[in-house]
Amino acid sequence: MTKNIGNFERILRIVVGVALIAGFFLNGGGGYSWLYLLGIIPLATGIIGWCPPYQLLGINTCKTK
């Protein structure tokens, strides 16, 4: 797994992921509140720095080789 996500995008993904997961705990009573758990995906890809769809599409926002 070669990193294919740049630093700015990684930070953005982590922030969005944490915000969505926090939304689950703050708004847990809603009917579709489980959708907030989809924040796990951007959080995980931001932490590891690799995105499978980017790999399939040949996208690379990481400047380092």
C-alpha positions in Angstrom: 0.0 0.0 0.0 1.7 3.1 -1.2 0.4 6.4 0.2 -1.9 8.2 -2.2 -3.4 10.9 0.0 -1.7 14.2 0.6 -1.2 15.8 4.0 -4.0 18.4 3.6 -6.5 15.8 2.5 -5.5 13.4 5.3 -6.1 16.1 7.9 -9.4 17.0 6.3 -10.5 13.3 6.2 -9.6 12.9 9.9 -11.6 16.0 10.9 -14.6 14.9 8.9 -14.4 11.4 10.3 -14.2 12.5 13.9 -17.0 15.0 13.4 -19.3 12.3 11.9 -18.5 9.8 14.7 -19.1 12.5 17.3 -22.4 13.3 15.6 -23.4 9.6 16.2 -22.8 10.0 19.9 -24.4 13.4 20.2 -27.5 12.6 18.1 -27.9 8.9 18.8 -31.7 8.9 19.0 -32.5 9.5 15.4 -33.7 6.8 13.0 -30.8 7.1 10.7 -28.1 8.0 13.2 -26.2 4.9 12.3 -25.2 6.7 9.1 -22.9 8.8 11.2 -20.8 5.7 11.7 -19.8 6.0 8.0 -17.3 8.5 9.4 -15.1 5.5 10.2 -14.2 5.3 6.5 -12.7 8.8 6.1 -11.1 8.5 9.5 -9.4 5.2 8.6 -8.2 6.4 5.2 -6.9 9.6 6.7 -5.0 7.8 9.3 -3.3 5.2 7.0 -2.9 7.7 4.1 -4.2 5.2 1.5 -7.6 5.2 -0.3 -8.6 2.1 -2.3 -10.9 4.0 -4.8 -8.0 6.4 -5.5 -5.8 3.4 -6.2 -8.3 1.9 -8.6 -8.8 5.3 -10.4 -5.0 6.1 -10.5 -5.4 9.3 -8.4 -2.5 10.4 -6.2 -2.6 13.6 -4.2 0.5 12.7 -2.2 3.5 14.8 -3.3 6.2 12.4 -1.8 7.3 9.4 -3.8 
